[in-house]
Each structure stands twice: as structure tokens, then as C-alpha cells.
Amino acid sequence: MQSPVFQIELADNQNVTSRELHYVVRSSEPQARQTRTRCTMSGTPLTVCGDNIVGGALTAPDSDCQMYRDGHKIEARGGLNRVAVYASRAAPTVQTTDLPGRWQYSRCLAEPAPNHVFPYHIYLTDNNSAQNCLSHCSAFGYPAAGMEFGHECCMWPTVPWRSVSPPLTEARTSSRVRRRRGYHLTMVEQLPLRVTARWRALVILSTFAEMLGGCSSTFGTGTLNNWGAPANIGRYEYLVPGLVPPLLATVGINGKVFFLEKFSSSEFQNSTGAYELDLSLVNDFSHAWREMHVKSDVFCSGAVVLPDKAGRILNVGGYSQDSTFGLRLYAPDGSAGVNGTNDWEEDPVNFILQSGRWYPTALVLSNGSVLVMGGENGPNGPPVPTLEILPRIPGGDTQVFLDWLNRTDPNNLYPFLHVLPSGLVFAGYYNEARLLDPVTFATVEILPNIPGSVGNSLAGRNYPFEGASVLLPQRAPYTDETTVLICGGSDSGGDALDNCVSIQPEATNPTWVIERMPSKRVMPCMVALPDGTFMIMNGAQKGVAGFDAADDPNLSALLYDPSQPAGARISILNNTTIARMYHSEATLLPDGRVLVSGSDPNPYDAPETRKFPEELRIEVYIPPYLNEGLRQPVVTIPNTDWAYGGQYRIHVQLFHGKTSGMRVSLIAATSSTHGNTMGGRTIFPAFSCSGNNVCTVTAPPNSKVSPPGWHQLFVLDGTTPSHGVFVRIGGDPALLGNWPALPGFNPPGV
């Protein structure tokens, strides 16, 4: 007794008659007991009701339903394996007009089961109307959609006419359409064929390639996408052999790159956990690297560049036990071609966090102190749903419990943190976001949930689902709303996301804008470039972050240009041949190239069976602005310690354009790990120039627009950037340069 045409079987009533015969159907399951308002099979009278046909059915001749009951030839009541179907009103038809936006009805297609024409499905049990389904698809940038089974909304990034059977006639689908709550819903048909495959009817609608979306949905607004394919796409280049697969990369104010590795859990038994790369010596491997040392395991820690006068790097948290409490400091020294002598400083007894943290985020606040948030208490440990402030007040506890981190553990590790121009702190965690008061850290506003994928609203953006987040550029006079951008991520099923989402969190009624990427990407890295654009690179197209948790590396680099309209901001650049997955990093170098390093997704597999290697090779990406062979401008800055609102002279030498077409940008010093560029910020300050190539730059006005810290200043001659010069903006208001006053540390002063 399988696949009844209707869901509800009633007690037998031999006096039932029906007056509104609309159509006759034949069951797709020959051995099933099939029913009508009243029908028979094997001599058993049945009365069955329902508000839709289920199990699949096909029209049959009226003559097949001429069976009578017990000699009462009042009315024919179906037949063997046949059911006469009655309806209280006319069956609705497929909605082909008054569709949202610029959608157009195309056709009804036969779909080969068990395959789907459209692999992405969402289930709208109560409201699968054309309005809701198509608006949802439009919001995520999908130009083709269909509805089937009444409650399924299906979508795909292109219109796949060539991959399916010829269209079905409207007559073959009208019986599969039902009306629910005033909406037309297209039901699926399963038609028995001569072979074992079955076909399903799918109503297809399309915006077509040239049409724009923009329909609103519960997730916000969306546009169809016009991905750029520029002639100049830049290129990857091999830079230097590495020593370890680093999991954290930082460019110091001395122009060298500092790498931290998982140390005690390293595959390399002689690893010291810390190394410095001198970019001026990459052609001399024996001198390019300087060995450094840490005392505890920095595996999956966080880091920021401090605003003290040495630009020290602060590393927080770590792998397990005492390492999770770790605080480590390094003051970059030396210069190009000249080794420094400083090393990492730490005291695992007297200089520690208040709570042990694995996968924490660190952020310099507008008052110059350091916020450390989230994490877990080591591998398989409990969540640490708190934040704390550094330096710690003597004798005091600066931890604050965060119920929303506790509720969303373990899907919120390495939360995204940004200081906004109001001074509020943006926090993005799992698929949620909120604004925090920078003093009490109470929630000021809960933002709309972060959109997931077109097929799963519960996808996440933080580890282990791991996307990447940046602030889009701020420009003088700093009156425009600031935008947070998040790209990539995944869901619990390991389906990587194919979109970027952005929001202006301090706007009235903030709304997420969704932009599709050309491919799926989990574990991406995003890098701010001097021209205000962002590189999106690295990651995988399947899985989540972690060891042995992802596959199908994404080898393509993208460029995101916020100056373009939403939906037209992403351009497709060049490809690498090296898989850059878990523990890969990308960071901006002072010469405008992007350094690409790391990847160790399968470190515990035997080397001979390891699918992806412990990646030691280090590459650079040459962005399009350096791929034209143009000479880079030169900038010199007499005073590199700037106060807020101050005006400072810079000397520029341009080789292609004039100062009237010049731009100046400030890229904040960052430390990058797991897609989280801690401290990232891009600012285009006001400036003016005189005729002798002397320009005056006005520093950002306050610590909310630009928290105190170090920035690389670039001059752009047209599209070509200079080498960056580090300047400090806002001083050291929290007096971090005097911290800690402990033996074994050498604070540089403020």
C-alpha cells in the first residue's frame, strides 16, 4: 500500500457522490491502493481526501473510471488502479505574469530523476509563492529558478536549457498545480518511462543574463552579477622556499615579514615556532631567514600590531594548557639586509591572559587598549565566551561574559571585530552580528542575521565555517557610512559559500547586501591594497576549516573593487598551481605585492598518502597595478609620528602623471590568521600639493575614525602605488609602550 494519491482516508460512505469532476489521474505505482472521493480496489470501497495530489499521477481516459459499487449504477466511481478526482474549485495554473523584478516565466521542463536541473533547493512549506522564491533567488544573485513539489524553490547560477528534456505541455502540469493560501504552487510530476529513470516537471523562470535583479527578500537586497574579466589580471610568482607552513603572518614596521607556526605540534621537530623573512635577501636563501623563538605553542593564536613607538607585535592565546594563556611581544628591529637582534619575549607565569584562549581575536580599541575576545580553552575544551582588556588593571578583573558567544559556540571562533567611526565595536560571529559599547561592551544594537547561502540560511562565517572580513575604505571628510564586508564561509554540511555580504552597520535600518562570487570559497584570505581594492584568494570549494576537513582547493584570485556598483565589484584574476587551504595566509607587502604563504590541511596523514602537502613554498601575487611595467612613484616622509588632525609634509616623485591625479592611502598594520585580518583598515586622507611635488596630508581627525596605530602610507601615480612608508597615527594613549614592567621585557616607551 504505497504512494496514495491523497493523504487522508475516510470511513466508507456508499452514498457519497461528487458533482465537480475536473480530471482523472492514473497512479504511477501499479500495485498501490489508489482512491478518489470514493473508489474501489479488490472490492474494497474507499473515500480519500486531500488538498493536493501526492506520489505522482498521470491523466487517464475517463472510460477507465467506470466501475460501479454493488450494482448501484448511480455514478461511476473510479476503477481498478484508477481514481476519479473531484475539486471544490478550478485547479490553479502556473503564474506566468506579475512576477517580481524583471523575472519572466520560461517553460515547464521535464527533469530527470534522481538528478536535479538545479542542485540548490530550499523548502518553503507555507509560502512557496513565485514572489518569495524568485525574490530569494534574486537576492543571492541567481538568474534562474524553478518550483517543484509545491514546497521546493530551486535555483542555479545559469539557465540550463541544454541539460534537460524538451518542455512539457501545460496540460501535463496543470493537474500538479495547487493553490495554498492564495499562492500558486507548482507540484512535481513523476512519469513512468520505459527505463528505470523518472522525469519530474519543473516550472522554470529566469531573469536572463542581461536582466537585473534587485528584488527584496528577508535577507535584504541583491543584484545579478557582472564579474569583470580585465585584460590585465596580474600574476602569481614564486618568491622563496619557506621553512615551515606558517599560520600567522605579520609585516613589521621594519619591512620584514614575521611568521609564527604551531611549534610544539609542528611536523618539523627542530622548529622554533617563529621566523623572520628579509624580503631584500630572497635570492639568498641562507641569509633570507632569521630563526626566532617562542616559549609556548602559538598554534591558532591571535595577534595585533601595537601603537607603541616600536610597533611591537602582540600575540595572544595558544594551543593548550599554559599556552592558551600566553602573551608574547616582539619589537621589530634591523633593516633591509641587516639582521635584527630582538626576539619574542614572554613570561608564562607573570604575563598572561586572565582566561586561556584558543582561536581568539584581538583588536586595538579607540582608547589604545587591546580587546581580546572569544576562543575555547584548548582542544576539545569548553568555550570561553568572554572578552578581556589589556593591559590588565592591577588587582582587577576586566573580563565580560558574552551570552551570545556562549550561545553560538563552537561556530564563532576568531570573531570579526572592527572599530566603527562612532567608536562602537562591530562584532560578527557565526551568522550573527551586533554593535557593542566600547566602554561597557553592552549590546547597543543587534544587526540582522548574516545571510548564508542561497540554499541554507544557517551557514556561518567564522571558524570552523571560516570566511574573511574587512572594513571598506574610509575617505575624507569621513561623512559616509562605513561598510563591513564579509566573503566566503561554509555550512554544517561542508557546502562552501559563493557570496560576499556587506552592511553599513550604523546606517538607519542596516541591511545586508549580497554579491555572488564566481566560485565557492571557504577559508579565504582578503588583503587590502593601496588603491582601495581587495584581493580575495586561497581557500577551498568544499568543506570547513580544520585538519582533513576540506577539499577542492580554490586556485583563483579575485579583485573586489568597492568603487563599483554592487554586483559589478568582483573581477576574476589569475590562478595559482599551489593549493592554499587551512593555515594559508596572504598579506600586503610594502612594495605593493601580496605575499601568499602556508597551507597544512593534512599534517597528521603519512607523507606518502597526504593529499595536500605541508606547503613551504612562498609566492607573491603581482596585482594588475604592478603588472604594467610602470615605474613606481617615490615618497619620503620627514615626520612619521602623526597626531590626529595634524598636517604633515610628504615629498613625492611621480613618473607618469601629475599630483592633480594623485591619491594617498593609509593601510593599517595588521596581523593575519584564519581569514581574520586583525586591525585592518584603509583610509584615504585629505591632502594638497604645491608645484614642487611637496604635498601636505591631513591625518584622520580622531581615534574613532582611525584607532591609534601604525599604517603604511602609499602614494598612487594614477593606478601605480609607491612603496609604503610606515607612519604612526594617534600616538600611544594607553601607554602600552611602558607595558609590561617585568624582568625579561624591554618596553620601548610611548
Summary of the structure (lengths in Angstrom):
residues: 750
radius of gyration: 31.2
end to end distance: 82.3
largest distance: 110.8
contacts: 2714
relative contact order: 0.10
helix: 7%
strand: 37%
